[in-house]
């Protein structure tokens, strides 16, 4: 039954252009945004969040508006993602639906068992802040994650402190903190095997999801109606 659910989810995502495959290679990002309906986007977003444990992706897809408005937002995000990918070192930048997901390896941001940003990490986040201020009409979800080493409560606290450190640095260099939502997940959302050193390294991360706010959605819908 689980395999069937996953298969149906994958097929749905491929059909809507959210997973790039050989059949979708020539589809523009704006076209992919157009393919997502608001109701379907919210439903798929919730399913992804609960099935895969990837709440950042679920939040992005759940916030989608779809149609021509979604295409407008997709173009806004394309430009922003290109600048982020150009200016950030050591971060994975992904375009997902009508949003952007950024994953920082915690080893690039923090020393072991620390939530204090390293100097190189501050510079990286300062570069990101410049871009976020250039594209102000977004919500920013910041999630902290750890591996399973150590007590669960400690890991939850560490992930929260690390997410807050990222938010505080972005705010300190000019990003409006009212745009932030801070979430801590500790060890509960692994993306790799915690029994290996490499898996634990991958699980220690901070994820940022960037989504359209109500102002951008309103502008997009207005443009779509013209």
N, C-alpha and C positions, 0 to 999 in steps of 0.2 A: 504493500500500500504506500509506504514511504517513497519507494522508487517511482511509483506512478505519479505521486504528487510532485516530485522533483521534475519528472519528465514533462508534465503538463506546464509547470512553471517555466521551464526552459523554452518550450515551444511557444508559450505566450510571449516571452521576452523577445525571442527571435522574430516573431510576427510583428512586434511593435518596434523593432529596430534597437532594442536596448542591449542586445548582445551582438557583437560584430562577428559575422561568419562570412564564408565565401559568398553566400547569397545576398549579404547586406553590404558587401565591400564598397559598392558604388553608390550607396545611399548617403546623401548629405546629412550632416548633423541636424540641420534645420528640418529636413524631411523626417528624420527620426522623431524629432519633437512633435511634429504635426501628427504623427501616427498615434500618439498617446491621448486618449480621452480622459477627462478629469476623473470620472468615477472609476474607470478601469485603472488609472494610475494610482489612485488611493488604495484600491483593493490589492493590486500587485505589490505596492509598497509595503502594506501591512503583512502580506504573505512572505515577502523577502525578509522583513525584519524578524518575523517569528521563526521561519524555517532555517535561515542561514545564520542567524545571530548577528547579521550585519545591519545594525540599526541606522548607520549613516546612510547607506544605500536606500534602505526602506524609507527614511525621512525625505530624501530627495525625490524619489519616485512618488511617494504619497502626496507631495506638495505640487505635483505637476498639474497644469491646467489644460494642456493639449491643444489641438487644432492650430489655427493660424497664430493665435496668441502664444502657444507653446513654441512655434517656430521663431517668433520674435525673441522670446526669452532665450531660446537655444543659441541664437546669433550673439546675443549679449554675453552669454556664458562662454561661447567659443573664443571670443576676443579676450576675455578675462583669463581663461585657462591657458591660452597661448602665452600671455605675459607671465603668468605664474610659473609655467614650465620653463620659460627662458631665464627667470631671475632667481629661482629657488635651487639650492644645491642639496642633493641627497634626499629629496622628497619625491614620492610617487604621485603624479597628478593624473586624475582620470575624469573624463567627461561622462556623466551618468544622466541619461534622460535630459531634464531641464536644469541640471545643476552640476556642481564640481565636487569631487572628493579628493582630498589631499591626505596622504598618509606619511607621517614622520616616524622613522625608527627612533624609539626613545633613546637609543645609544647615541644618536646624533644630537639629542637635545639635553640629556641629563647624564650625570655620572650614576653608577650603580647605587640603588637605594636612595636616590636623591631626587628632589623636585626643584632644585635650583638650576636654572638654565645655564648652560655653558656659553662662553663668549661667542663662539661660532654660531650657536643656535640663536642667540639674540640678533645677530646680524641677519640671519636667514629670515627670522620673523619680522624684523624691521623692513626687509625687502617686500615681504608679503603684505605688510601693513600699508605700504605705499600704493600697492595695487588695489587693496580692499577699499581704500579711500577714493580711488579713482572710479570705482564701481560701487557706489554707496547703497544701491537699492536691493540689498540682499540681507537675508538672515544667515547667521553663521553658527553652526552647531559644532562644539568642540568636545570630543570624547577622549577620555583617558582609559587605557587598557594596560594590564600587566600579564606576566606569565603566572604559573601556578605555584612558584616557589614561595614559601613562607605562608603565614596565616591568612585566611581569606579576608578577615577584617582589615588587616594591615595593607593588603593589596588593594582593597577598595579605597582606603584612605590615600594611599600613594597615588593611585590613578586619578583621584579627585584633585589632589594637590598639583599634580603635573598638568592636568587640564586647566586649572586655575592659573598656573604660572604662565602658560601660553596665552590665555586670555588677558592676563595682567600686562604682559609685555606688549601685546597688540594695542591695548587701551593706552598704555603709557606713551606710545608714539602716534596716537591720534585717531585710532579706530573707535567709533562710538560704541561703548560697552552695552548699550541697549540692544544692539544687534546680536549679542551673544546668547546662546543657550549652552550651559555647561552640564555635561553628563559624565558620570564615573561608572565604569563597569568592572573594575578590578580584573579578576581572572575568568570572568563568566563568558567572554566572547573570544575564545581562541581562534586564530586563523591557521594555526599550524600545530604540530605535535609537541606538547609540553615535555615529552620524555627525552627529547633531543636538545642539545645546546642551540642548534640553529633554529629549531621550532620555538624555543623560549625567546630567542632574540627577536623573531618575527612577531611574537605575541606582545612584546613590550613596545607599545606604539601610542601615538596620539593621532587621531583622525579628525579632520575638519570637513564638514559638509557645508557647501554654499548653495543657497536656494533663493529664489525670487521672493521679495517681500510684497506686501499688498500694493504698494505704489507701483512697482514694476509690473505686477500682474494687471493693474488697472490700465497702465499705459499700453501694455501689450494687447489687451482686449479692445482698447480704443483704436489702436492701429489696425487690428484685425477687422474691425467693423467698417473701415474706410473703403 
